[in-house]
Amino acid sequence: MPTRRSRDFCKALHQEIGDDPLRWTTITAVADRLGIDQDKAEALAAELDEQGLVRVGGGHSVTLASDGWRLVKKRSR
């Protein structure tokens, strides 16, 4: 079951990338949107990558994985 911080991260990520499943953004952009520091955002992104909610690329880019999309869409209803 996703935690509040994982939902918040996915929601902020969705706000950055919109509804484009092929779009990536920087972890820094998500951190700025959440008001957290870069190190915490990178650790959270890595954790969510392991859970299958996001995909981290090159250590600094992130996008929603299928489970992350489902979580975001479920929350927006």
C-alpha positions in Angstrom: 0.0 0.0 0.0 1.5 3.3 -1.0 2.4 5.8 1.7 1.4 9.4 1.7 4.9 10.5 0.7 4.9 8.1 -2.2 1.5 9.4 -3.4 2.7 13.0 -3.0 5.9 12.2 -5.0 3.9 10.5 -7.8 1.4 13.4 -7.9 4.2 16.0 -8.1 5.9 14.0 -10.8 2.6 13.8 -12.7 2.3 17.6 -12.4 5.7 17.9 -14.0 5.2 15.5 -16.9 1.5 15.9 -17.5 -0.3 13.0 -19.2 2.6 12.0 -21.4 3.8 8.5 -20.4 7.0 9.0 -22.4 8.0 12.2 -20.8 10.8 12.3 -18.1 11.7 15.1 -15.8 14.5 15.7 -13.3 14.3 14.6 -9.7 15.3 18.2 -8.9 12.1 19.5 -10.5 10.0 17.1 -8.4 12.0 18.0 -5.2 11.4 21.7 -5.9 7.7 21.1 -6.4 7.5 19.1 -3.1 9.7 21.6 -1.2 12.2 18.8 -0.1 15.9 18.7 -0.6 17.6 16.9 -3.5 19.1 14.0 -1.4 15.7 13.1 0.1 14.0 13.2 -3.3 16.7 11.0 -4.8 16.3 8.5 -2.0 12.6 8.5 -2.3 12.8 8.1 -6.1 15.1 5.1 -5.7 12.7 3.6 -3.1 9.7 4.1 -5.4 11.6 2.7 -8.3 12.1 -0.5 -6.3 8.3 -0.5 -5.6 7.5 -0.2 -9.3 5.8 3.3 -9.0 8.4 5.2 -10.9 11.4 4.6 -13.2 14.7 6.3 -12.5 17.0 6.9 -15.4 20.6 7.8 -15.0 20.2 8.6 -11.4 18.7 12.1 -12.0 15.7 11.6 -14.3 12.4 10.1 -13.3 9.0 9.1 -14.9 5.9 7.3 -13.7 5.8 3.5 -14.1 2.5 1.8 -14.8 1.7 1.4 -11.1 2.5 5.1 -10.5 0.1 6.0 -13.4 -2.6 3.9 -11.8 -2.0 5.5 -8.4 -2.2 9.0 -9.9 -5.3 8.3 -12.0 -7.0 6.6 -9.0 -6.4 9.7 -6.8 -7.7 12.1 -9.4 -11.2 10.6 -9.6 
